């Protein structure tokens, strides 16, 4: 479960980087950071869902 938390935290860090880049006007890097955010958060969610289902929904 620890890796799910780490992926979630990394996703939030990338989200913060995307917001900062967007505010500063660097839209190309902001787009890259949004893609990384989606990848990390989706990975965390998919792993969490898979582990939840494998435990029988407890």
C-alpha positions as a printed NumPy array, in Angstrom:
array([[  0.   ,   0.   ,   0.   ],
       [  2.972,   2.265,   0.538],
       [  3.675,   2.495,  -3.203],
       [  0.113,   3.72 ,  -3.778],
       [  0.714,   6.571,  -1.341],
       [  4.036,   7.432,  -2.958],
       [  2.475,   7.537,  -6.44 ],
       [ -0.295,   9.748,  -5.118],
       [  2.167,  12.117,  -3.501],
       [  4.267,  12.27 ,  -6.663],
       [  1.12 ,  12.995,  -8.657],
       [  0.309,  15.911,  -6.372],
       [  3.862,  17.22 ,  -6.697],
       [  3.584,  17.112, -10.503],
       [  0.22 ,  18.879, -10.231],
       [  1.83 ,  21.668,  -8.212],
       [  4.595,  21.94 , -10.81 ],
       [  1.97 ,  22.181, -13.564],
       [  0.149,  24.978, -11.759],
       [  3.359,  26.901, -11.119],
       [  4.462,  26.496, -14.744],
       [  1.057,  27.575, -15.994],
       [  1.05 ,  30.673, -13.811],
       [  4.556,  31.599, -14.914],
       [  3.54 ,  31.27 , -18.57 ],
       [  5.55 ,  28.19 , -19.482],
       [  2.64 ,  26.318, -21.065],
       [  4.696,  23.613, -22.777],
       [  6.139,  22.435, -19.476],
       [  2.735,  22.804, -17.801],
       [  1.264,  20.449, -20.393],
       [  4.038,  17.935, -19.741],
       [  3.472,  18.153, -16.007],
       [ -0.274,  17.631, -16.456],
       [  0.44 ,  14.475, -18.46 ],
       [  2.769,  13.246, -15.704],
       [  0.159,  14.105, -13.082],
       [ -2.481,  12.066, -14.874],
       [ -0.092,   9.138, -15.304],
       [  0.929,   9.034, -11.637],
       [ -2.566,   9.535, -10.224],
       [ -4.11 ,   6.991, -12.608],
       [ -1.42 ,   4.487, -11.7  ],
       [ -2.037,   5.034,  -7.99 ],
       [ -5.801,   4.692,  -8.426],
       [ -5.546,   1.55 , -10.56 ],
       [ -3.179,  -0.114,  -8.098],
       [ -5.355,   0.881,  -5.135],
       [ -8.461,  -0.477,  -6.865],
       [ -6.7  ,  -3.734,  -7.781],
       [ -5.475,  -4.254,  -4.201],
       [ -8.893,  -3.406,  -2.801],
       [-10.57 ,  -5.96 ,  -5.089],
       [ -8.   ,  -8.65 ,  -4.318],
       [ -8.635,  -8.261,  -0.561],
       [-12.321,  -8.925,  -1.05 ],
       [-13.501,  -5.364,  -0.554],
       [-12.562,  -5.184,   3.118]])
